[in-house]
Amino acid sequence: MELFPRRHHVFTQSIRRLQSSWRSRARLLSSNAESTAEQILPSSLVTESLHHYVDVRAPNTLELKHADRFFASGNPRFLFSASLLRELPQKSPSPEVAFLGRSNVGKSSVLNALLNRSAQHLAHVSSRPGRTRAMNVFAVGGEGGGLRERKRVPKKGQQDEQPELERWIGRGGLVIVDMPGYGKASRSEWGEQILKYLCKRTQMRRAFLLVDAEHGLKNADADLLDILHENNVPHQIILSKVDKVLGIKSKMPSQAKLARGLKTLRQVREAVQEKLVGRPTALQTILCCSAEKSLERGKKLGVDSIRWAALSASGLECDEYGNSRVPDIGVFVNH
């Protein structure tokens, strides 16, 4: 015989009504999530399947979190532009990484994702190829930088002139240089300055070459890889726009279609890697990314691994347990 049967019946009905309310709310939230512009990808697209690590170890979760924290807390900011190599501060104390690519490879979008500025752009994004016309310099962390009044002592009897500005970079952070695009809508003088920077800039630790995953290496890409190899410039390839290869649009593809996309992406990586064989300054590890699609809200596909690669190249990485290392800044060796 049940004790307090009526109370038990009322309690059961209350639980059922509450469960029904929860289910309705869950359906509403799910519907709202599906209607958002940002597509959230399944966790099956993890680092190991997206990228191709060959000559370096794949970063673990703690290392990727360190990279994300560095960029999130480092106040990414634009410092200045420079059309000529000689306009860059020669005695800069911070390590630099450069991003290069053809004029329509989506470089600016990738940089905005890298710098956590996908909504409020730091790097200008344009539908017109060749928008980047100078070396645009950004900083993450460190002690400032930008334009300041040049210090000088006026000569005796000379009238004060208009103050002259100089570019400067602070100590302790990571400097990212967005290079002018090459190929369509580019100019020959931009190519000259790109080569001067890559071959002569002693602060430059690694050049990241963006290649459109949908189209693979073009002749201009292959020519630049030859130049990097001939001049012993350390470099690494990043395949951009991988969401198009994977078939990710407004809705997630089926598991079968996603598997086919990953297979195609693997074939693209292998074709690109053939160009890197026997080249000691080229990392055989190829990274992949999308500036449009996300694994988690606010985390663009593959971008955390690019952050880690940039930090590793610059001596700003952590150890495998997440402990930060003290970088050897201020000492640079020619390539």
C-alpha positions as CSV (number, residue, x, y, z in Angstrom):
1,M,0.0,0.0,0.0
2,E,1.4,3.4,-1.0
3,L,1.9,6.1,1.5
4,F,0.5,9.5,0.6
5,P,-0.7,8.3,-2.9
6,R,-2.3,11.7,-3.9
7,R,0.8,13.6,-3.0
8,H,2.9,11.2,-5.1
9,H,0.5,11.7,-8.1
10,V,0.7,15.5,-7.8
11,F,4.5,15.3,-7.5
12,T,4.8,13.1,-10.6
13,Q,2.6,15.4,-12.7
14,S,4.8,18.4,-11.7
15,I,7.9,16.6,-12.8
16,R,6.3,15.7,-16.1
17,R,5.3,19.3,-16.7
18,L,8.8,20.5,-15.9
19,Q,10.4,17.9,-18.2
20,S,8.0,19.0,-21.0
21,S,9.0,22.6,-20.4
22,W,12.7,21.7,-20.6
23,R,12.2,19.8,-23.8
24,S,10.3,22.7,-25.4
25,R,13.1,25.1,-24.4
26,A,15.8,22.8,-25.7
27,R,14.0,22.6,-29.1
28,L,13.8,26.4,-29.2
29,L,17.5,26.8,-28.4
30,S,18.4,24.3,-31.0
31,S,16.3,26.0,-33.6
32,N,17.9,29.4,-32.7
33,A,21.4,27.8,-32.9
34,E,20.7,26.4,-36.4
35,S,19.6,29.8,-37.6
36,T,22.8,31.6,-36.6
37,A,25.3,32.6,-39.3
38,E,28.3,30.9,-37.7
39,Q,28.4,27.2,-38.5
40,I,29.7,25.0,-35.7
41,L,31.5,21.9,-36.9
42,P,31.6,18.5,-35.2
43,S,34.5,17.6,-32.9
44,S,35.6,14.9,-35.3
45,L,37.5,17.6,-37.2
46,V,40.4,17.6,-34.7
47,T,43.9,18.8,-35.1
48,E,45.3,15.3,-36.1
49,S,42.8,14.9,-39.0
50,L,42.8,18.5,-40.2
51,H,46.6,19.2,-40.3
52,H,49.5,17.0,-41.4
53,Y,52.3,16.9,-38.8
54,V,55.5,15.4,-40.2
55,D,58.7,17.1,-38.8
56,V,57.2,18.7,-35.6
57,R,55.0,17.3,-32.9
58,A,51.3,18.2,-33.0
59,P,50.5,20.6,-30.1
60,N,48.5,19.2,-27.2
61,T,45.4,20.8,-25.6
62,L,47.4,22.8,-23.1
63,E,49.7,24.2,-25.7
64,L,46.8,25.2,-27.9
65,K,45.1,26.9,-24.9
66,H,48.4,28.7,-24.2
67,A,48.4,30.0,-27.8
68,D,44.8,31.1,-27.6
69,R,45.4,32.9,-24.3
70,F,48.5,34.7,-25.6
71,F,46.5,36.1,-28.6
72,A,43.4,36.9,-26.4
73,S,45.3,38.7,-23.7
74,G,48.0,40.3,-25.8
75,N,45.8,43.1,-27.1
76,P,46.4,42.5,-30.9
77,R,46.9,45.9,-32.6
78,F,48.0,47.5,-35.8
79,L,51.3,49.4,-35.5
80,F,52.1,50.9,-38.8
81,S,52.5,50.3,-42.5
82,A,55.8,50.4,-44.5
83,S,56.3,50.4,-48.3
84,L,60.0,49.8,-48.1
85,L,62.2,47.5,-46.0
86,R,64.4,50.4,-44.9
87,E,61.3,52.0,-43.3
88,L,61.0,49.2,-40.7
89,P,62.9,49.8,-37.4
90,Q,66.3,48.1,-37.8
91,K,66.9,47.5,-34.1
92,S,63.5,46.0,-33.3
93,P,63.8,43.7,-30.2
94,S,60.9,41.4,-31.0
95,P,60.6,38.4,-33.3
96,E,58.6,38.6,-36.4
97,V,56.6,36.2,-38.6
98,A,55.4,37.1,-42.1
99,F,52.2,36.0,-43.9
100,L,52.3,35.8,-47.7
101,G,49.9,34.6,-50.4
102,R,48.3,35.3,-53.7
103,S,46.1,38.3,-54.0
104,N,42.8,36.4,-53.6
105,V,43.9,33.7,-51.1
106,G,42.0,35.2,-48.2
107,K,45.0,36.3,-46.2
108,S,43.4,39.3,-44.6
109,S,40.5,37.1,-43.3
110,V,42.9,34.6,-41.9
111,L,44.9,37.3,-40.1
112,N,41.7,38.8,-38.6
113,A,40.8,35.3,-37.3
114,L,44.3,34.9,-36.0
115,L,44.1,38.2,-34.2
116,N,40.6,37.6,-32.8
117,R,39.2,40.4,-35.0
118,S,36.8,38.5,-37.3
119,A,34.0,41.0,-36.4
120,Q,36.0,44.2,-36.0
121,H,38.7,43.8,-38.7
122,L,42.3,44.8,-38.1
123,A,43.5,43.6,-41.5
124,H,41.4,45.2,-44.2
125,V,39.2,42.6,-46.1
126,S,38.2,43.4,-49.6
127,S,36.5,41.5,-52.5
128,R,39.0,43.2,-54.8
129,P,42.3,41.3,-55.1
130,G,45.5,43.2,-54.2
131,R,44.1,45.4,-51.5
132,T,47.2,45.1,-49.3
133,R,49.7,47.4,-50.9
134,A,52.3,47.8,-48.2
135,M,53.8,45.8,-45.4
136,N,51.2,46.1,-42.6
137,V,52.7,45.4,-39.1
138,F,50.7,44.1,-36.2
139,A,51.8,43.3,-32.6
140,V,50.5,40.8,-30.0
141,G,51.7,41.5,-26.5
142,G,54.8,43.4,-25.8
143,E,55.5,47.0,-24.7
144,G,53.7,49.1,-27.3
145,G,54.9,50.3,-30.7
146,G,53.7,52.4,-33.6
147,L,54.6,55.9,-34.6
148,R,56.4,58.4,-32.4
149,E,58.2,61.7,-32.7
150,R,61.9,61.1,-33.5
151,K,64.3,62.4,-30.9
152,R,66.9,64.8,-32.2
153,V,69.0,67.7,-31.1
154,P,68.5,70.9,-33.1
155,K,71.6,72.5,-34.5
156,K,72.7,75.9,-33.0
157,G,70.9,78.8,-34.7
158,Q,68.6,76.5,-36.7
159,Q,64.9,77.1,-36.5
160,D,62.7,74.3,-35.2
161,E,61.3,72.2,-38.0
162,Q,58.2,70.1,-38.3
163,P,58.5,67.1,-35.9
164,E,59.5,63.9,-37.7
165,L,57.8,60.6,-36.9
166,E,59.6,57.3,-36.7
167,R,58.3,53.7,-36.6
168,W,59.1,51.7,-33.5
169,I,58.4,48.2,-32.0
170,G,58.3,47.4,-28.3
171,R,60.0,44.5,-26.6
172,G,58.5,41.2,-25.4
173,G,55.7,40.5,-27.9
174,L,55.1,38.8,-31.3
175,V,55.2,40.9,-34.5
176,I,53.1,39.8,-37.5
177,V,53.8,41.3,-40.9
178,D,51.1,41.2,-43.5
179,M,52.9,41.3,-46.9
180,P,51.4,42.6,-50.1
181,G,49.7,39.9,-52.2
182,Y,51.4,38.6,-55.3
183,G,49.9,37.5,-58.6
184,K,46.7,39.2,-59.9
185,A,46.5,42.9,-59.2
186,S,50.0,43.0,-57.7
187,R,52.9,45.2,-58.7
188,S,56.6,44.3,-59.4
189,E,57.9,46.7,-56.8
190,W,55.9,44.9,-54.1
191,G,57.6,41.7,-55.1
192,E,61.0,43.4,-54.7
193,Q,60.2,44.6,-51.2
194,I,58.8,41.2,-50.2
195,L,62.0,39.5,-51.3
196,K,64.2,42.1,-49.5
197,Y,62.2,41.6,-46.3
198,L,62.3,37.8,-46.5
199,C,66.0,37.6,-47.3
200,K,67.4,40.5,-45.2
201,R,65.2,41.0,-42.2
202,T,67.1,39.4,-39.3
203,Q,64.0,39.6,-37.0
204,M,62.0,37.4,-39.3
205,R,61.7,33.9,-37.8
206,R,59.3,32.2,-40.3
207,A,57.3,33.0,-43.4
208,F,53.8,31.5,-43.6
209,L,52.7,31.0,-47.2
210,L,48.9,30.7,-47.7
211,V,47.7,28.5,-50.5
212,D,44.1,28.1,-51.6
213,A,43.1,24.5,-50.6
214,E,40.5,24.5,-53.4
215,H,43.1,25.2,-56.2
216,G,46.4,24.0,-54.7
217,L,49.8,25.4,-55.8
218,K,49.7,27.9,-58.6
219,N,52.8,28.7,-60.7
220,A,53.3,31.9,-58.6
221,D,53.3,29.9,-55.4
222,A,55.8,27.4,-56.8
223,D,58.1,30.2,-57.9
224,L,58.0,31.8,-54.5
225,L,58.7,28.4,-52.8
226,D,61.8,28.1,-55.1
227,I,63.0,31.6,-54.0
228,L,62.5,30.8,-50.3
229,H,64.5,27.6,-50.7
230,E,67.3,29.2,-52.7
231,N,67.7,32.0,-50.0
232,N,67.4,29.6,-47.0
233,V,64.3,31.4,-45.7
234,P,62.4,29.3,-43.0
235,H,58.8,28.8,-44.2
236,Q,55.6,26.8,-43.8
237,I,52.5,26.3,-45.9
238,I,49.0,27.0,-44.7
239,L,46.1,25.7,-46.8
240,S,43.3,28.3,-46.5
241,K,39.5,28.0,-47.3
242,V,39.5,24.3,-46.4
243,D,35.7,24.6,-45.6
244,K,35.1,24.6,-49.4
245,V,37.1,21.4,-49.9
246,L,35.2,19.8,-47.0
247,G,31.9,20.8,-48.4
248,I,30.8,22.9,-45.4
249,K,28.2,25.4,-46.3
250,S,25.2,26.8,-44.4
251,K,24.5,23.3,-43.1
252,M,26.8,20.5,-42.1
253,P,27.5,17.9,-44.8
254,S,26.7,14.2,-44.1
255,Q,29.3,12.1,-42.5
256,A,29.9,10.4,-45.8
257,K,30.4,13.7,-47.6
258,L,32.6,15.0,-44.8
259,A,34.8,11.9,-45.1
260,R,35.1,12.4,-48.8
261,G,36.1,16.0,-48.2
262,L,38.8,15.0,-45.7
263,K,40.1,12.5,-48.3
264,T,40.3,15.2,-50.9
265,L,42.0,17.6,-48.4
266,R,44.6,14.8,-47.7
267,Q,45.3,14.5,-51.4
268,V,45.8,18.3,-51.7
269,R,48.2,18.2,-48.8
270,E,50.2,15.3,-50.3
271,A,50.4,17.1,-53.7
272,V,51.7,20.3,-52.0
273,Q,54.1,18.4,-49.8
274,E,55.9,16.9,-52.9
275,K,57.2,20.4,-53.6
276,L,58.8,20.5,-50.2
277,V,60.8,17.3,-50.2
278,G,64.5,17.8,-49.8
279,R,64.2,21.4,-48.7
280,P,65.6,21.8,-45.2
281,T,64.2,25.3,-44.6
282,A,60.7,24.3,-45.5
283,L,58.6,22.7,-42.7
284,Q,57.0,19.5,-44.1
285,T,54.2,20.0,-41.7
286,I,51.2,21.6,-43.5
287,L,48.5,23.4,-41.6
288,C,44.9,23.9,-42.7
289,C,42.4,26.6,-41.7
290,S,39.1,28.4,-42.5
291,A,38.5,32.0,-41.6
292,E,34.7,31.4,-42.0
293,K,33.8,28.1,-40.1
294,S,34.3,27.1,-36.5
295,L,34.8,24.1,-34.3
296,E,33.5,26.0,-31.4
297,R,31.8,29.4,-31.3
298,G,34.4,32.1,-31.8
299,K,37.2,29.6,-32.6
300,K,37.8,29.4,-36.4
301,L,38.8,26.1,-37.9
302,G,42.5,25.4,-37.5
303,V,43.5,28.9,-36.4
304,D,44.6,27.9,-32.9
305,S,47.3,25.6,-34.5
306,I,48.5,28.6,-36.6
307,R,48.8,30.6,-33.4
308,W,50.9,27.9,-31.9
309,A,53.1,27.6,-35.0
310,A,53.8,31.4,-34.9
311,L,54.6,31.3,-31.2
312,S,56.9,28.2,-31.6
313,A,58.8,29.9,-34.5
314,S,59.3,33.0,-32.3
315,G,60.4,31.2,-29.1
316,L,57.2,32.3,-27.3
317,E,55.7,28.8,-26.9
318,C,55.0,27.0,-23.6
319,D,56.2,23.5,-22.6
320,E,54.0,20.5,-23.0
321,Y,52.5,21.1,-19.5
322,G,51.4,24.6,-20.3
323,N,54.3,26.4,-18.5
324,S,55.5,29.5,-20.4
325,R,59.1,29.8,-21.5
326,V,61.2,32.9,-21.3
327,P,62.0,33.9,-24.9
328,D,65.4,34.8,-26.1
329,I,64.4,38.1,-27.5
330,G,66.7,40.8,-28.8
331,V,69.2,38.3,-30.3
332,F,68.7,37.5,-34.0
333,V,70.7,35.4,-36.4
334,N,70.8,35.9,-40.1
335,H,69.3,33.0,-42.2
